[in-house]
């Protein structure tokens, strides 16, 4: 379980990137909600990644 927590932020960022890639292939390029949602997920993942690494150090 500890190894899962270690990479949680990176996994959330990757999920945001997968959402962006899927939206491109599905043709949802013009929908700002999908783009902003994916950006929000990536920013959340970055914040979680920083917080987890700060706590470990």
C-alpha positions in Angstrom: 0.0 0.0 0.0 2.9 2.4 0.7 4.2 2.0 -2.8 0.8 2.9 -4.2 0.7 6.1 -2.2 4.2 6.9 -3.4 3.1 7.1 -7.0 -0.5 8.4 -6.5 0.3 12.0 -7.8 2.0 10.7 -10.9 -0.9 8.3 -11.6 -3.4 11.2 -11.3 -1.4 13.3 -13.8 -1.3 10.3 -16.2 -5.0 9.9 -15.9 -5.5 13.6 -16.8 -3.2 13.1 -19.9 -5.2 10.0 -20.9 -8.4 12.0 -20.7 -6.9 14.6 -23.0 -5.7 12.0 -25.5 -9.1 10.2 -25.5 -10.9 13.6 -26.0 -8.7 14.2 -29.0 -9.4 10.9 -30.6 -13.2 11.1 -29.9 -13.3 14.6 -31.5 -14.1 16.5 -28.3 -11.5 19.2 -29.0 -14.1 22.0 -29.0 -15.6 21.2 -25.6 -13.9 23.4 -23.0 -15.4 21.4 -20.1 -13.4 18.3 -21.0 -10.2 20.2 -21.5 -10.6 22.2 -18.3 -11.5 19.0 -16.4 -8.4 17.2 -17.6 -6.3 20.2 -16.8 -7.8 20.3 -13.3 -7.1 16.6 -12.8 -3.5 17.1 -13.9 -3.0 20.1 -11.5 -4.6 18.1 -8.7 -2.1 15.3 -9.4 0.8 17.7 -9.4 -0.3 19.1 -6.0 -0.7 15.6 -4.6 2.7 14.6 -5.9 4.4 17.6 -4.3 2.6 17.1 -1.0 3.5 13.4 -0.9 7.2 14.1 -1.6 7.3 16.9 0.9 5.9 14.7 3.6 8.4 11.9 2.8 11.4 14.2 3.1 
